Amino acid sequence: MVGWVAGIAAERGPVAVAYEAGPTGFGLARALEGTGYRCIVAAPSKILRPSGDRVKTDARDAVLLARLLKLEELGGVRVPSVAEESARDLVRAREDARVELMAARHRLSKLLLRRGIVYPAGKDAWTGIHDAWLRRVRREGLAGAGVGTLTAFDAGYDTVTATLARRDRLDKAIMVMAGDSEFTAVTRRLACLRGVSTLTGFALAVEIGDWDRFTGRTIASYLGLVPSEYSSGASRRQGGITKTGNSHARRLLVEAAWHHKPRYAPGKVMHERWALAPAAAAARGDAGNRRLHKRWLVLASKNKKHTVANTAIARELAGWCWSLATM
């Protein structure tokens, strides 16, 4: 492809290239830019298309991209470095393992539920005690269930065990990279906030990459944590959050926001995280933790639904993360 572009440049003069972001990744963009050609990886969601255009072909898409590129109307996505993309692959592999583990656990528990076997209420599931209970149920509770059910249980249990081991191996690899890489400093600063562990901080660092391209206000918009809006004339109606941008980073922030609901009392784990970060980052993290817990109290006093309140906290948490990442 680089040779083909070079041939066009030799025949017709200066060349600029654009292609839509997709499964081909960023290798082509890095190769073209490495040889001196300007390349934009266009965000498909930001490509302006005529509302009356109902015919889509590769040729028409290419012409549209060329015209928008000429008019400087293409919204490009940031091309990550090779190291950043490598770290992102690791984080997303761990996310895939998490999703698969949750699905495998659901399948196993629902298989037992169909047989009327339920883990005692009030006890934490998927612990060592729960694992011993599962093996006891296999020996005693499913004795008359039939060969098919026993085989299905064994397959489900093996899947849970194997997926859990894979997730743990990925966790260890992430912890090693988080402790000694170009993302270590940002990860340690982000971990000064409640709910942002080393795994979460590292994932946010590699998913967002260059934090300086945002501000404290625009980071929430990029992550899809701002309300959608349908306004016309004097009417103004806001809906749910837009859910645009990076869904993985958005989920991490929403989960982290729940940790700010309980009473704030920094413990041993938080002080250990602060010890790894600069004093200014620790002080800002402490201020953010106090502010976010106070916001939870205010929203709760107004009888806001907890899910709505948590999303609002996640939106503000994104701003605090940006503040720490750009210190």
FENQUIJO-V42725 format. One line per field, one symbol per residue. ss: DSSP state (@ for helix, = for strand, . for the rest). psi: psi as a letter, one per 30 degrees, with the letter a starting at -180 (. if undefined). A space follows every 10 residues. Layout:
ss: ???
psi: ???
This chain:
ss: .@@@@@@@@@ @@...===== ......@@@@ @@@@...=== ==.@@@.... .......@@@ @@@@@@@@@@ .....=.... .@@@@@@@@@ @@@@@@@@@@ @@@@@@@@@@ @@@@...... .......@@@ @@@@@@@@@@ @.....@@@@ @@@@@@@@@@ @@@@@@@@@@ @@@@@@@@@. ...@@@@@@@ .......@@@ @@@@@@@@.. @@@....@@@ @@....==== ==..====== =.....@@@@ @@@@@@@@@@ .......@@@ @@@@@@..@@ @@@@@@@@@@ @@@@@@@@@@ @....@@@@@ @@@@@@@@@@ @@@@@..
psi: eeeeeeeeee efakkkkklk kaffageeee eeefggkkkk jkjefgkjkk fgjgkjleee eeeeeeeeee ghgkjllkjl leeeeeeeee efeeeeeeee eeeeeeeeef eeefggjkkk kfkklhaeee eeeeeeeeee fgegfleeee eeeeeeeeee eeeeeeeeee eeeeeeeffi lfgeeeeeee ffkkfjaeee eeeeefeecj fffllfefee eeggglklkj kkbfkjkkal lfhlbjeeee eeeeeeefff elkjjkaeee eeeeffllee eeeeeeeeee eeeeeeeeee fghkkeeeee eeeeeeeeee eeeefg.
